[in-house]
Amino acid sequence: MMGFCTECSQQQDDDQKFCRFCGERLPGAMLMRQLREEHANIQAQKTGQVTQTQQANLATLQAIELARQQQGNEQGN
Ligand SMILES: [Zn+2]
């Protein structure tokens, strides 16, 4: 699998940490996978197709956000 440097657009291996052309830090395989997943999510939202996994992810995110807000309130008071 190949990726591209966000700075100079040269083709890179996914597992490379730095661009060998310009030295820009590359996202690495894990982040690349994350970005692709995010991209798929956005595409799914656009087309109105949301998988069960994506719905579960969304529910988790909402739960985290809710917990964060509750924590913030407690600290605020
Ligand atoms: Zn580069």
N, CA, C, O and the ligand as a Tripos MOL2 file, in Angstrom:
@<TRIPOS>MOLECULE
protein
  309   307    78     0     0
PROTEIN
NO_CHARGES

@<TRIPOS>ATOM
      1 N           0.8400   -1.2050    0.0000 N.3       1 MET1
      2 CA          0.0000    0.0000    0.0000 C.3       1 MET1
      3 C           0.8790    1.2590    0.0000 C.2       1 MET1
      4 O           1.9080    1.3030    0.6730 O.2       1 MET1
      5 N           0.4780    2.2420   -0.7310 N.am      2 MET2
      6 CA          1.2780    3.4460   -0.8400 C.3       2 MET2
      7 C           0.4740    4.6580   -0.3840 C.2       2 MET2
      8 O          -0.7520    4.6890   -0.4880 O.2       2 MET2
      9 N           1.2010    5.6590    0.1260 N.am      3 GLY3
     10 CA          0.5710    6.9230    0.4480 C.3       3 GLY3
     11 C           1.3160    8.0430   -0.2570 C.2       3 GLY3
     12 O           2.2620    7.8050   -1.0070 O.2       3 GLY3
     13 N           0.8800    9.2490   -0.0080 N.am      4 PHE4
     14 CA          1.5490   10.3900   -0.6250 C.3       4 PHE4
     15 C           1.8710   11.4220    0.4400 C.2       4 PHE4
     16 O           1.0930   11.6270    1.3720 O.2       4 PHE4
     17 N           3.0210   12.0720    0.2990 N.am      5 CYS5
     18 CA          3.4190   13.1330    1.2140 C.3       5 CYS5
     19 C           2.4350   14.2890    1.0890 C.2       5 CYS5
     20 O           2.0700   14.6950   -0.0150 O.2       5 CYS5
     21 N           2.0090   14.8140    2.2460 N.am      6 THR6
     22 CA          1.0540   15.9250    2.2120 C.3       6 THR6
     23 C           1.7460   17.2150    1.7840 C.2       6 THR6
     24 O           1.0810   18.1740    1.3930 O.2       6 THR6
     25 N           3.0820   17.2450    1.8550 N.am      7 GLU7
     26 CA          3.8240   18.4620    1.5180 C.3       7 GLU7
     27 C           4.2300   18.5010    0.0520 C.2       7 GLU7
     28 O           3.9390   19.4660   -0.6540 O.2       7 GLU7
     29 N           4.9000   17.4530   -0.3990 N.am      8 CYS8
     30 CA          5.4720   17.4940   -1.7480 C.3       8 CYS8
     31 C           4.7650   16.5230   -2.6950 C.2       8 CYS8
     32 O           5.0840   16.4620   -3.8820 O.2       8 CYS8
     33 N           3.8090   15.7710   -2.1670 N.am      9 SER9
     34 CA          2.9810   14.8830   -2.9840 C.3       9 SER9
     35 C           3.7500   13.7360   -3.6260 C.2       9 SER9
     36 O           3.2540   13.0990   -4.5550 O.2       9 SER9
     37 N           4.9540   13.4680   -3.1390 N.am     10 GLN10
     38 CA          5.7020   12.3200   -3.6430 C.3      10 GLN10
     39 C           5.1310   11.0440   -3.0360 C.2      10 GLN10
     40 O           4.6280   11.0390   -1.9120 O.2      10 GLN10
     41 N           5.2220    9.9760   -3.8000 N.am     11 GLN11
     42 CA          4.6740    8.7070   -3.3280 C.3      11 GLN11
     43 C           5.5510    8.1400   -2.2130 C.2      11 GLN11
     44 O           6.7790    8.1630   -2.2980 O.2      11 GLN11
     45 N           4.9040    7.6350   -1.1760 N.am     12 GLN12
     46 CA          5.6060    7.1160   -0.0060 C.3      12 GLN12
     47 C           5.0570    5.7410    0.3650 C.2      12 GLN12
     48 O           3.9270    5.3850    0.0300 O.2      12 GLN12
     49 N           5.9070    4.9760    1.0760 N.am     13 ASP13
     50 CA          5.3950    3.7660    1.6960 C.3      13 ASP13
     51 C           4.5570    4.1710    2.8940 C.2      13 ASP13
     52 O           4.8660    5.1490    3.5740 O.2      13 ASP13
     53 N           3.5060    3.4250    3.1510 N.am     14 ASP14
     54 CA          2.6020    3.7530    4.2540 C.3      14 ASP14
     55 C           3.3040    3.7380    5.6100 C.2      14 ASP14
     56 O           2.9500    4.5020    6.5070 O.2      14 ASP14
     57 N           4.3010    2.8620    5.7530 N.am     15 ASP15
     58 CA          4.9230    2.6950    7.0740 C.3      15 ASP15
     59 C           6.1120    3.6380    7.2780 C.2      15 ASP15
     60 O           6.7890    3.5580    8.3020 O.2      15 ASP15
     61 N           6.3720    4.5210    6.3260 N.am     16 GLN16
     62 CA          7.4610    5.4780    6.4880 C.3      16 GLN16
     63 C           7.0390    6.6020    7.4010 C.2      16 GLN16
     64 O           5.9080    7.0840    7.3240 O.2      16 GLN16
     65 N           7.9530    7.0290    8.2780 N.am     17 LYS17
     66 CA          7.5970    8.0550    9.2520 C.3      17 LYS17
     67 C           7.8710    9.4620    8.7260 C.2      17 LYS17
     68 O           7.1920   10.4180    9.0990 O.2      17 LYS17
     69 N           8.8740    9.5760    7.8550 N.am     18 PHE18
     70 CA          9.2070   10.8850    7.3150 C.3      18 PHE18
     71 C           9.3490   10.7920    5.8030 C.2      18 PHE18
     72 O           9.8000    9.7750    5.2770 O.2      18 PHE18
     73 N           8.9710   11.8340    5.1220 N.am     19 CYS19
     74 CA          9.1070   11.8760    3.6780 C.3      19 CYS19
     75 C          10.5840   11.8570    3.3130 C.2      19 CYS19
     76 O          11.3800   12.6040    3.8830 O.2      19 CYS19
     77 N          10.9460   11.0070    2.3660 N.am     20 ARG20
     78 CA         12.3580   10.9280    2.0050 C.3      20 ARG20
     79 C          12.7220   12.0120    0.9980 C.2      20 ARG20
     80 O          13.8870   12.1480    0.6230 O.2      20 ARG20
     81 N          11.7420   12.7750    0.5650 N.am     21 PHE21
     82 CA         12.0100   13.8620   -0.3870 C.3      21 PHE21
     83 C          12.1170   15.2100    0.3200 C.2      21 PHE21
     84 O          13.0290   15.9860    0.0350 O.2      21 PHE21
     85 N          11.2010   15.4940    1.2330 N.am     22 CYS22
     86 CA         11.2040   16.8260    1.8550 C.3      22 CYS22
     87 C          11.3130   16.7480    3.3690 C.2      22 CYS22
     88 O          11.4460   17.7820    4.0230 O.2      22 CYS22
     89 N          11.2590   15.5440    3.9500 N.am     23 GLY23
     90 CA         11.4390   15.4040    5.3940 C.3      23 GLY23
     91 C          10.1770   15.6420    6.1920 C.2      23 GLY23
     92 O          10.2050   15.5790    7.4210 O.2      23 GLY23
     93 N           9.0640   15.9160    5.5190 N.am     24 GLU24
     94 CA          7.7980   16.1380    6.2140 C.3      24 GLU24
     95 C           7.3940   14.8730    6.9520 C.2      24 GLU24
     96 O           7.5560   13.7640    6.4420 O.2      24 GLU24
     97 N           6.8700   15.0470    8.1500 N.am     25 ARG25
     98 CA          6.4110   13.9070    8.9320 C.3      25 ARG25
     99 C           5.2050   13.2870    8.2420 C.2      25 ARG25
    100 O           4.2480   13.9790    7.8930 O.2      25 ARG25
    101 N           5.2620   11.9850    8.0520 N.am     26 LEU26
    102 CA          4.1530   11.2900    7.3990 C.3      26 LEU26
    103 C           3.2530   10.6620    8.4430 C.2      26 LEU26
    104 O           3.7140   10.3030    9.5270 O.2      26 LEU26
    105 N           1.9820   10.5280    8.1320 N.am     27 PRO27
    106 CA          1.0130   10.0560    9.1210 C.3      27 PRO27
    107 C           1.2370    8.6120    9.5630 C.2      27 PRO27
    108 O           0.8280    8.2420   10.6640 O.2      27 PRO27
    109 N           1.8690    7.7960    8.7390 N.am     28 GLY28
    110 CA          2.0810    6.4120    9.1390 C.3      28 GLY28
    111 C           0.8700    5.5510    8.8560 C.2      28 GLY28
    112 O          -0.2210    6.0510    8.5830 O.2      28 GLY28
    113 N           1.0790    4.2550    8.9250 N.am     29 ALA29
    114 CA          0.0580    3.2990    8.4890 C.3      29 ALA29
    115 C          -1.2300    3.4160    9.3000 C.2      29 ALA29
    116 O          -2.3300    3.3510    8.7530 O.2      29 ALA29
    117 N          -1.0740    3.5930   10.6310 N.am     30 MET30
    118 CA         -2.2680    3.6000   11.4770 C.3      30 MET30
    119 C          -3.1460    4.8080   11.1830 C.2      30 MET30
    120 O          -4.3660    4.6930   11.0650 O.2      30 MET30
    121 N          -2.5050    5.9680   11.0670 N.am     31 LEU31
    122 CA         -3.2760    7.1850   10.8010 C.3      31 LEU31
    123 C          -3.8660    7.1420    9.4040 C.2      31 LEU31
    124 O          -4.9820    7.6090    9.1740 O.2      31 LEU31
    125 N          -3.1070    6.5780    8.4700 N.am     32 MET32
    126 CA         -3.6190    6.4530    7.1120 C.3      32 MET32
    127 C          -4.9120    5.6420    7.1080 C.2      32 MET32
    128 O          -5.8780    5.9740    6.4210 O.2      32 MET32
    129 N          -4.8970    4.5680    7.8980 N.am     33 ARG33
    130 CA         -6.0900    3.7210    7.9880 C.3      33 ARG33
    131 C          -7.2430    4.5340    8.5900 C.2      33 ARG33
    132 O          -8.3830    4.4600    8.1330 O.2      33 ARG33
    133 N          -6.9120    5.3110    9.6300 N.am     34 GLN34
    134 CA         -7.9070    6.1470   10.2920 C.3      34 GLN34
    135 C          -8.5120    7.1540    9.3120 C.2      34 GLN34
    136 O          -9.7250    7.3520    9.2570 O.2      34 GLN34
    137 N          -7.6230    7.7790    8.5460 N.am     35 LEU35
    138 CA         -8.0750    8.7880    7.5850 C.3      35 LEU35
    139 C          -8.9680    8.1560    6.5340 C.2      35 LEU35
    140 O          -9.9810    8.7280    6.1310 O.2      35 LEU35
    141 N          -8.5760    6.9650    6.0950 N.am     36 ARG36
    142 CA         -9.3870    6.2850    5.0880 C.3      36 ARG36
    143 C         -10.7590    5.9410    5.6460 C.2      36 ARG36
    144 O         -11.7710    6.0570    4.9550 O.2      36 ARG36
    145 N         -10.7810    5.5180    6.9060 N.am     37 GLU37
    146 CA        -12.0390    5.1870    7.5610 C.3      37 GLU37
    147 C         -12.9240    6.4260    7.6700 C.2      37 GLU37
    148 O         -14.1270    6.3870    7.4100 O.2      37 GLU37
    149 N         -12.2790    7.5310    8.0660 N.am     38 GLU38
    150 CA        -12.9920    8.7850    8.1840 C.3      38 GLU38
    151 C         -13.5630    9.2020    6.8370 C.2      38 GLU38
    152 O         -14.7050    9.6490    6.7280 O.2      38 GLU38
    153 N         -12.7380    9.0410    5.8290 N.am     39 HIS39
    154 CA        -13.1630    9.3770    4.4720 C.3      39 HIS39
    155 C         -14.3730    8.5290    4.0830 C.2      39 HIS39
    156 O         -15.3270    9.0290    3.4880 O.2      39 HIS39
    157 N         -14.3210    7.2540    4.4230 N.am     40 ALA40
    158 CA        -15.4300    6.3480    4.1190 C.3      40 ALA40
    159 C         -16.6790    6.7820    4.8740 C.2      40 ALA40
    160 O         -17.7910    6.7200    4.3500 O.2      40 ALA40
    161 N         -16.4770    7.2270    6.1240 N.am     41 ASN41
    162 CA        -17.6090    7.7110    6.9200 C.3      41 ASN41
    163 C         -18.2620    8.9110    6.2630 C.2      41 ASN41
    164 O         -19.4850    8.9930    6.1530 O.2      41 ASN41
    165 N         -17.4220    9.8420    5.8290 N.am     42 ILE42
    166 CA        -17.9350   11.0610    5.1950 C.3      42 ILE42
    167 C         -18.6940   10.7050    3.9290 C.2      42 ILE42
    168 O         -19.7740   11.2350    3.6680 O.2      42 ILE42
    169 N         -18.1170    9.8030    3.1450 N.am     43 GLN43
    170 CA        -18.7760    9.3770    1.9150 C.3      43 GLN43
    171 C         -20.1200    8.7310    2.2370 C.2      43 GLN43
    172 O         -21.1120    8.9640    1.5470 O.2      43 GLN43
    173 N         -20.1430    7.9170    3.2930 N.am     44 ALA44
    174 CA        -21.3640    7.2160    3.6830 C.3      44 ALA44
    175 C         -22.4240    8.2110    4.1210 C.2      44 ALA44
    176 O         -23.6060    8.0610    3.8120 O.2      44 ALA44
    177 N         -21.9760    9.2450    4.8580 N.am     45 GLN45
    178 CA        -22.9250   10.2650    5.3100 C.3      45 GLN45
    179 C         -23.5100   11.0190    4.1310 C.2      45 GLN45
    180 O         -24.6970   11.3440    4.1110 O.2      45 GLN45
    181 N         -22.6630   11.2920    3.1470 N.am     46 LYS46
    182 CA        -23.1130   12.0020    1.9550 C.3      46 LYS46
    183 C         -24.1730   11.2000    1.2140 C.2      46 LYS46
    184 O         -25.1800   11.7410    0.7570 O.2      46 LYS46
    185 N         -23.9250    9.9050    1.1070 N.am     47 THR47
    186 CA        -24.8350    9.0570    0.3430 C.3      47 THR47
    187 C         -25.9560    8.5110    1.2150 C.2      47 THR47
    188 O         -26.8680    7.8500    0.7190 O.2      47 THR47
    189 N         -25.8890    8.7890    2.5230 N.am     48 GLY48
    190 CA        -26.9410    8.3420    3.4150 C.3      48 GLY48
    191 C         -26.8110    6.8830    3.8210 C.2      48 GLY48
    192 O         -27.7380    6.2980    4.3820 O.2      48 GLY48
    193 N         -25.6500    6.3020    3.5310 N.am     49 GLN49
    194 CA        -25.4410    4.9040    3.8980 C.3      49 GLN49
    195 C         -24.5300    4.8510    5.1210 C.2      49 GLN49
    196 O         -23.3480    5.1860    5.0400 O.2      49 GLN49
    197 N         -25.0790    4.4350    6.2310 N.am     50 VAL50
    198 CA        -24.2860    4.3220    7.4510 C.3      50 VAL50
    199 C         -24.3230    2.8760    7.9240 C.2      50 VAL50
    200 O         -25.3910    2.3090    8.1550 O.2      50 VAL50
    201 N         -23.1490    2.2970    8.0620 N.am     51 THR51
    202 CA        -23.0870    0.9030    8.4920 C.3      51 THR51
    203 C         -23.2950    0.8050   10.0050 C.2      51 THR51
    204 O         -23.2540    1.8090   10.7160 O.2      51 THR51
    205 N         -23.5110   -0.3900   10.4710 N.am     52 GLN52
    206 CA        -23.6980   -0.6070   11.9080 C.3      52 GLN52
    207 C         -22.4550   -0.2170   12.6820 C.2      52 GLN52
    208 O         -22.5490    0.3500   13.7710 O.2      52 GLN52
    209 N         -21.2790   -0.5200   12.1210 N.am     53 THR53
    210 CA        -20.0220   -0.1600   12.7800 C.3      53 THR53
    211 C         -19.9140    1.3440   12.9250 C.2      53 THR53
    212 O         -19.5090    1.8480   13.9720 O.2      53 THR53
    213 N         -20.2760    2.0580   11.8760 N.am     54 GLN54
    214 CA        -20.1930    3.5150   11.9120 C.3      54 GLN54
    215 C         -21.1810    4.0780   12.9230 C.2      54 GLN54
    216 O         -20.8810    5.0540   13.6100 O.2      54 GLN54
    217 N         -22.3550    3.4670   13.0140 N.am     55 GLN55
    218 CA        -23.3350    3.9210   14.0000 C.3      55 GLN55
    219 C         -22.8210    3.6840   15.4090 C.2      55 GLN55
    220 O         -23.0260    4.5090   16.2990 O.2      55 GLN55
    221 N         -22.1470    2.5470   15.6100 N.am     56 ALA56
    222 CA        -21.5770    2.2290   16.9150 C.3      56 ALA56
    223 C         -20.4790    3.2240   17.2530 C.2      56 ALA56
    224 O         -20.3820    3.6820   18.3920 O.2      56 ALA56
    225 N         -19.6520    3.5590   16.2710 N.am     57 ASN57
    226 CA        -18.6010    4.5490   16.4860 C.3      57 ASN57
    227 C         -19.2050    5.8880   16.8770 C.2      57 ASN57
    228 O         -18.7190    6.5540   17.7910 O.2      57 ASN57
    229 N         -20.2360    6.2680   16.2020 N.am     58 LEU58
    230 CA        -20.9100    7.5420   16.4610 C.3      58 LEU58
    231 C         -21.4810    7.5540   17.8760 C.2      58 LEU58
    232 O         -21.3680    8.5520   18.5870 O.2      58 LEU58
    233 N         -22.0910    6.4460   18.2780 N.am     59 ALA59
    234 CA        -22.6540    6.3440   19.6260 C.3      59 ALA59
    235 C         -21.5510    6.4700   20.6690 C.2      59 ALA59
    236 O         -21.7350    7.1200   21.6980 O.2      59 ALA59
    237 N         -20.4060    5.8480   20.4010 N.am     60 THR60
    238 CA        -19.2690    5.9330   21.3230 C.3      60 THR60
    239 C         -18.7820    7.3690   21.4340 C.2      60 THR60
    240 O         -18.5260    7.8620   22.5330 O.2      60 THR60
    241 N         -18.6570    8.0340   20.3000 N.am     61 LEU61
    242 CA        -18.2000    9.4220   20.2850 C.3      61 LEU61
    243 C         -19.1610   10.3130   21.0700 C.2      61 LEU61
    244 O         -18.7350   11.1940   21.8180 O.2      61 LEU61
    245 N         -20.4440   10.0780   20.8940 N.am     62 GLN62
    246 CA        -21.4460   10.8800   21.5920 C.3      62 GLN62
    247 C         -21.3730   10.6410   23.0930 C.2      62 GLN62
    248 O         -21.5330   11.5700   23.8840 O.2      62 GLN62
    249 N         -21.1300    9.3910   23.4830 N.am     63 ALA63
    250 CA        -21.0050    9.0470   24.9030 C.3      63 ALA63
    251 C         -19.7820    9.7230   25.5040 C.2      63 ALA63
    252 O         -19.8290   10.2290   26.6250 O.2      63 ALA63
    253 N         -18.6860    9.7280   24.7500 N.am     64 ILE64
    254 CA        -17.4520   10.3830   25.2250 C.3      64 ILE64
    255 C         -17.6940   11.8820   25.3880 C.2      64 ILE64
    256 O         -17.2910   12.4840   26.3830 O.2      64 ILE64
    257 N         -18.3510   12.4650   24.4080 N.am     65 GLU65
    258 CA        -18.6270   13.9040   24.4300 C.3      65 GLU65
    259 C         -19.5150   14.2510   25.6340 C.2      65 GLU65
    260 O         -19.2940   15.2520   26.3160 O.2      65 GLU65
    261 N         -20.5100   13.4120   25.8760 N.am     66 LEU66
    262 CA        -21.4280   13.6180   26.9950 C.3      66 LEU66
    263 C         -20.6750   13.5440   28.3160 C.2      66 LEU66
    264 O         -20.8720   14.3810   29.1970 O.2      66 LEU66
    265 N         -19.8100   12.5370   28.4510 N.am     67 ALA67
    266 CA        -19.0220   12.3630   29.6640 C.3      67 ALA67
    267 C         -18.1230   13.5670   29.8800 C.2      67 ALA67
    268 O         -17.9340   14.0250   31.0070 O.2      67 ALA67
    269 N         -17.5690   14.0770   28.7780 N.am     68 ARG68
    270 CA        -16.6800   15.2230   28.8490 C.3      68 ARG68
    271 C         -17.4490   16.4550   29.3500 C.2      68 ARG68
    272 O         -16.9510   17.2230   30.1740 O.2      68 ARG68
    273 N         -18.6380   16.6180   28.8460 N.am     69 GLN69
    274 CA        -19.4450   17.7690   29.2350 C.3      69 GLN69
    275 C         -19.8200   17.6890   30.7150 C.2      69 GLN69
    276 O         -19.7810   18.6870   31.4350 O.2      69 GLN69
    277 N         -20.1840   16.4830   31.1510 N.am     70 GLN70
    278 CA        -20.5650   16.2900   32.5460 C.3      70 GLN70
    279 C         -19.3670   16.5770   33.4620 C.2      70 GLN70
    280 O         -19.5070   17.1970   34.5160 O.2      70 GLN70
    281 N         -18.1990   16.1130   33.0370 N.am     71 GLN71
    282 CA        -16.9710   16.3600   33.7940 C.3      71 GLN71
    283 C         -16.7150   17.8550   33.8960 C.2      71 GLN71
    284 O         -16.3710   18.3730   34.9580 O.2      71 GLN71
    285 N         -16.8900   18.5350   32.7700 N.am     72 GLY72
    286 CA        -16.6590   19.9690   32.7100 C.3      72 GLY72
    287 C         -17.5880   20.7170   33.6540 C.2      72 GLY72
    288 O         -17.1740   21.6630   34.3240 O.2      72 GLY72
    289 N         -18.8440   20.2890   33.7050 N.am     73 ASN73
    290 CA        -19.8140   20.9140   34.5790 C.3      73 ASN73
    291 C         -19.4350   20.7550   36.0490 C.2      73 ASN73
    292 O         -19.5440   21.6860   36.8470 O.2      73 ASN73
    293 N         -18.9800   19.5260   36.3840 N.am     74 GLU74
    294 CA        -18.6080   19.2540   37.7670 C.3      74 GLU74
    295 C         -17.4200   20.1120   38.1830 C.2      74 GLU74
    296 O         -17.3780   20.6440   39.2930 O.2      74 GLU74
    297 N         -16.4530   20.2380   37.2700 N.am     75 GLN75
    298 CA        -15.2700   21.0370   37.5580 C.3      75 GLN75
    299 C         -15.6320   22.5220   37.6260 C.2      75 GLN75
    300 O         -15.0520   23.2790   38.4040 O.2      75 GLN75
    301 N         -16.5990   22.9220   36.7970 N.am     76 GLY76
    302 CA        -17.0030   24.3220   36.7520 C.3      76 GLY76
    303 C         -17.6870   24.7530   38.0390 C.2      76 GLY76
    304 O         -17.5280   25.8950   38.4700 O.2      76 GLY76
    305 N         -18.4340   23.8670   38.6490 N.am     77 ASN77
    306 CA        -19.1250   24.1750   39.9000 C.3      77 ASN77
    307 C         -18.2630   23.7560   41.0630 C.2      77 ASN77
    308 O         -18.6580   23.9260   42.2170 O.2      77 ASN77
    309 ZN          7.4370   15.2600    1.0570 Zn       78 ZN78
@<TRIPOS>BOND
     1     1     2 1
     2     2     3 1
     3     3     4 2
     4     3     5 am
     5     5     6 1
     6     6     7 1
     7     7     8 2
     8     7     9 am
     9     9    10 1
    10    10    11 1
    11    11    12 2
    12    11    13 am
    13    13    14 1
    14    14    15 1
    15    15    16 2
    16    15    17 am
    17    17    18 1
    18    18    19 1
    19    19    20 2
    20    19    21 am
    21    21    22 1
    22    22    23 1
    23    23    24 2
    24    23    25 am
    25    25    26 1
    26    26    27 1
    27    27    28 2
    28    27    29 am
    29    29    30 1
    30    30    31 1
    31    31    32 2
    32    31    33 am
    33    33    34 1
    34    34    35 1
    35    35    36 2
    36    35    37 am
    37    37    38 1
    38    38    39 1
    39    39    40 2
    40    39    41 am
    41    41    42 1
    42    42    43 1
    43    43    44 2
    44    43    45 am
    45    45    46 1
    46    46    47 1
    47    47    48 2
    48    47    49 am
    49    49    50 1
    50    50    51 1
    51    51    52 2
    52    51    53 am
    53    53    54 1
    54    54    55 1
    55    55    56 2
    56    55    57 am
    57    57    58 1
    58    58    59 1
    59    59    60 2
    60    59    61 am
    61    61    62 1
    62    62    63 1
    63    63    64 2
    64    63    65 am
    65    65    66 1
    66    66    67 1
    67    67    68 2
    68    67    69 am
    69    69    70 1
    70    70    71 1
    71    71    72 2
    72    71    73 am
    73    73    74 1
    74    74    75 1
    75    75    76 2
    76    75    77 am
    77    77    78 1
    78    78    79 1
    79    79    80 2
    80    79    81 am
    81    81    82 1
    82    82    83 1
    83    83    84 2
    84    83    85 am
    85    85    86 1
    86    86    87 1
    87    87    88 2
    88    87    89 am
    89    89    90 1
    90    90    91 1
    91    91    92 2
    92    91    93 am
    93    93    94 1
    94    94    95 1
    95    95    96 2
    96    95    97 am
    97    97    98 1
    98    98    99 1
    99    99   100 2
   100    99   101 am
   101   101   102 1
   102   102   103 1
   103   103   104 2
   104   103   105 am
   105   105   106 1
   106   106   107 1
   107   107   108 2
   108   107   109 am
   109   109   110 1
   110   110   111 1
   111   111   112 2
   112   111   113 am
   113   113   114 1
   114   114   115 1
   115   115   116 2
   116   115   117 am
   117   117   118 1
   118   118   119 1
   119   119   120 2
   120   119   121 am
   121   121   122 1
   122   122   123 1
   123   123   124 2
   124   123   125 am
   125   125   126 1
   126   126   127 1
   127   127   128 2
   128   127   129 am
   129   129   130 1
   130   130   131 1
   131   131   132 2
   132   131   133 am
   133   133   134 1
   134   134   135 1
   135   135   136 2
   136   135   137 am
   137   137   138 1
   138   138   139 1
   139   139   140 2
   140   139   141 am
   141   141   142 1
   142   142   143 1
   143   143   144 2
   144   143   145 am
   145   145   146 1
   146   146   147 1
   147   147   148 2
   148   147   149 am
   149   149   150 1
   150   150   151 1
   151   151   152 2
   152   151   153 am
   153   153   154 1
   154   154   155 1
   155   155   156 2
   156   155   157 am
   157   157   158 1
   158   158   159 1
   159   159   160 2
   160   159   161 am
   161   161   162 1
   162   162   163 1
   163   163   164 2
   164   163   165 am
   165   165   166 1
   166   166   167 1
   167   167   168 2
   168   167   169 am
   169   169   170 1
   170   170   171 1
   171   171   172 2
   172   171   173 am
   173   173   174 1
   174   174   175 1
   175   175   176 2
   176   175   177 am
   177   177   178 1
   178   178   179 1
   179   179   180 2
   180   179   181 am
   181   181   182 1
   182   182   183 1
   183   183   184 2
   184   183   185 am
   185   185   186 1
   186   186   187 1
   187   187   188 2
   188   187   189 am
   189   189   190 1
   190   190   191 1
   191   191   192 2
   192   191   193 am
   193   193   194 1
   194   194   195 1
   195   195   196 2
   196   195   197 am
   197   197   198 1
   198   198   199 1
   199   199   200 2
   200   199   201 am
   201   201   202 1
   202   202   203 1
   203   203   204 2
   204   203   205 am
   205   205   206 1
   206   206   207 1
   207   207   208 2
   208   207   209 am
   209   209   210 1
   210   210   211 1
   211   211   212 2
   212   211   213 am
   213   213   214 1
   214   214   215 1
   215   215   216 2
   216   215   217 am
   217   217   218 1
   218   218   219 1
   219   219   220 2
   220   219   221 am
   221   221   222 1
   222   222   223 1
   223   223   224 2
   224   223   225 am
   225   225   226 1
   226   226   227 1
   227   227   228 2
   228   227   229 am
   229   229   230 1
   230   230   231 1
   231   231   232 2
   232   231   233 am
   233   233   234 1
   234   234   235 1
   235   235   236 2
   236   235   237 am
   237   237   238 1
   238   238   239 1
   239   239   240 2
   240   239   241 am
   241   241   242 1
   242   242   243 1
   243   243   244 2
   244   243   245 am
   245   245   246 1
   246   246   247 1
   247   247   248 2
   248   247   249 am
   249   249   250 1
   250   250   251 1
   251   251   252 2
   252   251   253 am
   253   253   254 1
   254   254   255 1
   255   255   256 2
   256   255   257 am
   257   257   258 1
   258   258   259 1
   259   259   260 2
   260   259   261 am
   261   261   262 1
   262   262   263 1
   263   263   264 2
   264   263   265 am
   265   265   266 1
   266   266   267 1
   267   267   268 2
   268   267   269 am
   269   269   270 1
   270   270   271 1
   271   271   272 2
   272   271   273 am
   273   273   274 1
   274   274   275 1
   275   275   276 2
   276   275   277 am
   277   277   278 1
   278   278   279 1
   279   279   280 2
   280   279   281 am
   281   281   282 1
   282   282   283 1
   283   283   284 2
   284   283   285 am
   285   285   286 1
   286   286   287 1
   287   287   288 2
   288   287   289 am
   289   289   290 1
   290   290   291 1
   291   291   292 2
   292   291   293 am
   293   293   294 1
   294   294   295 1
   295   295   296 2
   296   295   297 am
   297   297   298 1
   298   298   299 1
   299   299   300 2
   300   299   301 am
   301   301   302 1
   302   302   303 1
   303   303   304 2
   304   303   305 am
   305   305   306 1
   306   306   307 1
   307   307   308 2
@<TRIPOS>SUBSTRUCTURE
     1 MET1         2 RESIDUE 1 A MET
     2 MET2         6 RESIDUE 1 A MET
     3 GLY3        10 RESIDUE 1 A GLY
     4 PHE4        14 RESIDUE 1 A PHE
     5 CYS5        18 RESIDUE 1 A CYS
     6 THR6        22 RESIDUE 1 A THR
     7 GLU7        26 RESIDUE 1 A GLU
     8 CYS8        30 RESIDUE 1 A CYS
     9 SER9        34 RESIDUE 1 A SER
    10 GLN10       38 RESIDUE 1 A GLN
    11 GLN11       42 RESIDUE 1 A GLN
    12 GLN12       46 RESIDUE 1 A GLN
    13 ASP13       50 RESIDUE 1 A ASP
    14 ASP14       54 RESIDUE 1 A ASP
    15 ASP15       58 RESIDUE 1 A ASP
    16 GLN16       62 RESIDUE 1 A GLN
    17 LYS17       66 RESIDUE 1 A LYS
    18 PHE18       70 RESIDUE 1 A PHE
    19 CYS19       74 RESIDUE 1 A CYS
    20 ARG20       78 RESIDUE 1 A ARG
    21 PHE21       82 RESIDUE 1 A PHE
    22 CYS22       86 RESIDUE 1 A CYS
    23 GLY23       90 RESIDUE 1 A GLY
    24 GLU24       94 RESIDUE 1 A GLU
    25 ARG25       98 RESIDUE 1 A ARG
    26 LEU26      102 RESIDUE 1 A LEU
    27 PRO27      106 RESIDUE 1 A PRO
    28 GLY28      110 RESIDUE 1 A GLY
    29 ALA29      114 RESIDUE 1 A ALA
    30 MET30      118 RESIDUE 1 A MET
    31 LEU31      122 RESIDUE 1 A LEU
    32 MET32      126 RESIDUE 1 A MET
    33 ARG33      130 RESIDUE 1 A ARG
    34 GLN34      134 RESIDUE 1 A GLN
    35 LEU35      138 RESIDUE 1 A LEU
    36 ARG36      142 RESIDUE 1 A ARG
    37 GLU37      146 RESIDUE 1 A GLU
    38 GLU38      150 RESIDUE 1 A GLU
    39 HIS39      154 RESIDUE 1 A HIS
    40 ALA40      158 RESIDUE 1 A ALA
    41 ASN41      162 RESIDUE 1 A ASN
    42 ILE42      166 RESIDUE 1 A ILE
    43 GLN43      170 RESIDUE 1 A GLN
    44 ALA44      174 RESIDUE 1 A ALA
    45 GLN45      178 RESIDUE 1 A GLN
    46 LYS46      182 RESIDUE 1 A LYS
    47 THR47      186 RESIDUE 1 A THR
    48 GLY48      190 RESIDUE 1 A GLY
    49 GLN49      194 RESIDUE 1 A GLN
    50 VAL50      198 RESIDUE 1 A VAL
    51 THR51      202 RESIDUE 1 A THR
    52 GLN52      206 RESIDUE 1 A GLN
    53 THR53      210 RESIDUE 1 A THR
    54 GLN54      214 RESIDUE 1 A GLN
    55 GLN55      218 RESIDUE 1 A GLN
    56 ALA56      222 RESIDUE 1 A ALA
    57 ASN57      226 RESIDUE 1 A ASN
    58 LEU58      230 RESIDUE 1 A LEU
    59 ALA59      234 RESIDUE 1 A ALA
    60 THR60      238 RESIDUE 1 A THR
    61 LEU61      242 RESIDUE 1 A LEU
    62 GLN62      246 RESIDUE 1 A GLN
    63 ALA63      250 RESIDUE 1 A ALA
    64 ILE64      254 RESIDUE 1 A ILE
    65 GLU65      258 RESIDUE 1 A GLU
    66 LEU66      262 RESIDUE 1 A LEU
    67 ALA67      266 RESIDUE 1 A ALA
    68 ARG68      270 RESIDUE 1 A ARG
    69 GLN69      274 RESIDUE 1 A GLN
    70 GLN70      278 RESIDUE 1 A GLN
    71 GLN71      282 RESIDUE 1 A GLN
    72 GLY72      286 RESIDUE 1 A GLY
    73 ASN73      290 RESIDUE 1 A ASN
    74 GLU74      294 RESIDUE 1 A GLU
    75 GLN75      298 RESIDUE 1 A GLN
    76 GLY76      302 RESIDUE 1 A GLY
    77 ASN77      306 RESIDUE 1 A ASN
    78 ZN78       309 GROUP 0 **** ****
